[in-house]
């Protein structure tokens, strides 16, 4: 049994050793929306439930990174319950959040319970992790296919909201960020193929029939570089690919520029957006590549790209490797257990607030943390903390590969803080694998670790 486990484990590690996409492995995270704040890139996502057989989404999740390879789970700050007027327990679809003047505004789409209409809403908080409250007490806008909001703040401080499926609407937000200055309208020229791509026969659910419609499908994302405005969006019907249009002003006219990503692996939708972080450009999207993934189990991914000299976006191929690191982890400071580059078997909690942990830990589960900088001398001790103890287990720490002798092994027999000597004292920069070994049943929840 041990030999079989070791062979399977080694084979799995060989396959996944260079994997970075999808970038979150503890939950299905569709519709990634990045936002840069200082030296941190935040990623706001939806959450496809593990047992979904259709779009089953109850909440929105938050992650962050400073190095583009390790992602920290920051909780589930907003759910359908945040909006008392909304249909509860489902339909928490695509979203995007931004910070402005010390406030965080999270724009979401869901369903108005009283009318069963698609609705846009906004939650507000003083911190990206919340607590968030319903900023209006009702919808910001309602209408057929009013989904997938994206918010854009222009160079002059003006803020705009774009949204829509098989239609695209926009409006300038007032200074309060929770109302429109002069209402909203359809994006000018939307029905012109020169603006949003070649026409094809699609089902228009609002009219209950198929008709010729432009390439744009849903999920707009608006950005600006110099004097060029960009709108990227899923296009072509189902399955979707990623395309983009450009304009000389926020009001258009928009000109179709072509396909920039193919149809997502194992998913019939694709959704994301572009952001610049630490001098590099990244395109976010989702696919269905995780185990048991698919069209209703989608996962956030990211690729680095470089704009062409004329400002156009190149075609961006999908990779398993993902972007290169732009930073490292300092293990001499507390490292949250929910900070990781990859994992197997484990989950994270589904809580709001700022205290989070890794849970659902069984024998053979593991976590990988990339680019851990141990310095010239290496650590002498390792400490970690666990909570919600259920069964004893050993937590083993390996440098670069789960083979040979771990540089630290912690026997956990109860809740609390544990400290052990570090053997081997790895120096320099390494990937760290954290392996859990024990008997039957789930072990405990893992809070954080640190070396000394």
PyMOL commands that set and color helices and strands:
alter all, ss='L'
color gray80, all
select helices_A, chain A and resi 2-16+80-82+193-196
alter helices_A, ss='H'
color red, helices_A
select strands_A, chain A and resi 33-37+40-45+59-65+71-73+78-79+95-100+103-112+117-125+133-134+141-142+150-153+159-163+169-173+185-186+200-204+209-213+216-225+228-235+241-247+255-261+274-277+280-287+299-305+329-330+335-336+339-340+342-344+347-348+358-359+366-373+381-387+393-399+408-412+416-421+429-438+445-451
alter strands_A, ss='S'
color yellow, strands_A
deselect
rebuild
show_as cartoon
